[in-house]
Structure formats: structure tokens, C-alpha cells
């Protein structure tokens, strides 16, 4: 099994970071495996981690009053799960459930926040990367909502 720093260096999210930075970040992570149906994140719960999905699939779900749980996205190997660790009050805004056995690199958000506070350039580099993911996920959600509820504008 590869060490965490090697896992990070090989992932596109971290690939262009210098080795000392990768090693620093690697000190905040460990490998973790989740059985099917296990919650990786629970909506409203404390969020002090994020995950790199190495293998398996994870359902991202929201609680909807009228319909119960609604799946808004499915993440696969290579995807990043979680940015709530970056923003106070550090609470998950979604539920994430393993659909099959899921292998992850789990990174400790508290550890990372301390490192980012000590090195603002590191914080900025991570913020740029997470902003890209957030933008992609918001766009995917927008397209999904348009497919569900959107209508073509008809001339009046």
C-alpha cells in the first residue's frame, strides 16, 4: 500500500503541489474503508474531514421535507468529497453514503486548517482547488434541476 503523500501526489487535485507541501498535507491523512450503506457524512453533523475516493461509489443526498432523501450526485473513484471543513460552522450540508465498499484517503480538516493558518499560501492553494470542485458540483446540480423542473421559455 502506498503512503498518503504518494497517494496525494498521484491525484490530479494535488499533483502540481511541491513535494514539501504534499508531505505536509500527507501528515493529516490516513486510509479508511467503508462498508456499503455506511455514512461518511451526515447532514448537520460536524465536518472536520474530507475524502479522496480511491475506490467505490458514494451517494450525495439531501433531506427534502416532501420526499425524504433525494440523491443529487454520485461520486466515484478519483472524486473529492467534502468542503464543509473549510467554512464555519464546519457542518456537513449533505449526507454521503457508501453505495458499495469505499476506499478513501481521509484528510483531517482540523489539522489542515492549522497548517493553512500557519501558511496562508497553502490555504490559498487549497481554496483555489476546492473552489473549482464547488463550481463543478454547483453546475452539475443546476443542470440536474433544469432537467427536473426547467421548461423552455415560450414566446408570449
C-alpha positions, 0 to 999 in steps of 0.5 A: 500500500502506498503512503498518503503523500504518494497517494496525494501526489498521484491525484490530479487535485494535488499533483502540481503541489511541491513535494514539501507541501504534499508531505505536509498535507500527507501528515493529516491523512490516513486510509479508511474503508467503508462498508456499503450503506455506511455514512461518511457524512451526515447532514448537520453533523460536524465536518472536520474531514474530507475524502479522496475516493480511491475506490467505490461509489458514494451517494450525495443526498439531501433531506427534502421535507416532501420526499425524504432523501433525494440523491443529487450526485454520485461520486466515484473513484478519483472524486473529492468529497467534502468542503464543509471543513473549510467554512464555519460552522464546519457542518456537513450540508449533505449526507454521503453514503457508501453505495458499495465498499469505499476506499478513501484517503481521509484528510483531517480538516482540523489539522489542515486548517492549522497548517493553512493558518500557519501558511496562508499560501497553502490555504490559498492553494487549497481554496483555489482547488476546492473552489473549482470542485464547488463550481463543478458540483454547483453546475452539475446540480443546476443542470440536474434541476433544469432537467427536473423542473426547467421548461423552455421559455415560450414566446408570449 
